[in-house]
Amino acid sequence: MANVFEKIVAGEIPCQKVLENSQFLAFHDINPKAPVHVLVIPKVCVKDFNAASPELLAQMSGFILEVVEKLGIKESGYRLITNVGSDGGQEVPHLHFHILGGAKLAWPKLF
């Protein structure tokens, strides 16, 4: 069964796209935690950061830099987060990075 991100990539679930190329998709989070909250995913399903190849992560890094430039937060700053596993708070078993910005971000208590 496909996860929610696979359904977004397939066009079965709509999203508010920010940027897309043949390998990656960036879209606004439906439950934002900051004025800017965008998710970046590979179009192929990779479970998490641990399962990603260095080559994929290198290409994804370049795409993320394009996204933050387009969002206008590259110079002001942003937070880049990926969650791994249940203890790390990962809810969807598909590698994704959260880009949060648009304000001075606090660091909440983690537990």
N, C-alpha and C positions, 0 to 999 in steps of 0.2 A: 504494500500500500504506500502510495506517495505521501511524503510529508508536505506541509503547507508551503514551504519554499519551492519544492519541486512543482507544485501546482501553480505557483506564481510564475515560475519560469516557463511552464507549458501554456500559460495564458488562461488557465482554468479559473484563477482567482485574480481579480484586478489589483493593481497597486499604483501608487503615485510615484512613477519613475523619476529619478534624478538624472541618471546616466546609465547607458547600456552599451556593451560591445559584444563581440562573439563569445567571450568567456565569462563575463561578469555582469551583474545587475546591481544597481544601487536604487533604493526606494525608501520613502518616508515610513517610519515606524507608525503603526496604527495606535500605539499607546505611548506617546512621546514622554520622555523623562527630562527633556531640556527643550529650549526654543528650537534648536535644530537637533533632530534625532533621526538619523538615516541608517539603514542596514545595507551592508555590502555582502553579497553572496557570490560564490562561483556557480555557474550554470550546471556544472556536473555535481552530483551529490558526493560530498566528502563529509564524513561524520563529524569531524572536529579538527582543531589545530593539530592534535597528535597524529592524525591520519593524513595530514596535508604534506605534499612533497615540498622541498625547498624551492623547486622551480615554480610551482603554483603560487606559493607565498610571495615569491619575488615579483611575479606578474601581478598578483593581487595588490601588492604594495604600490606599484606604479598606478594602478587603477584608482586606489584610494586617494592618492595624491591628486589625481584629476578631479575626483569628487569634491574634496575639500576646497580646491581652487574654484570649482563651479559654485559651491555653496557660499563662497566668500568668507570662509573662516580659517584659511590657511595661515594667515599672518596673525590674527587675533588669538588663535589657539582653539584646541578641541581635545576631547578625550577619545581614545580608540580602545575598545574593549572587545575581547572574545571570551566567552564562557566555555569551559570544558567540563563535561560530566555533571552528574547530579550535585555533587558538593560545590562545583563551580557555578551552579545556577543555570546550566544549559537546559533550555526547554524544548528546542527543536534539534533533532540529530542531523544537522546540516551545518557545516562551517559557516559562520557569519560574524562579521565585525559590526559593532555599534559605533557610529560616529556621533558624538554628542558635543554641542557647542552653542554659540549664540548668546552666551552669558558667562559670567564668572562662576565656575562650577565648584561646589563644595565637595568635600570627601566625607561621605556618610560613614557611620559606624558599620562595620561589615558583619558583625554577629552579635 
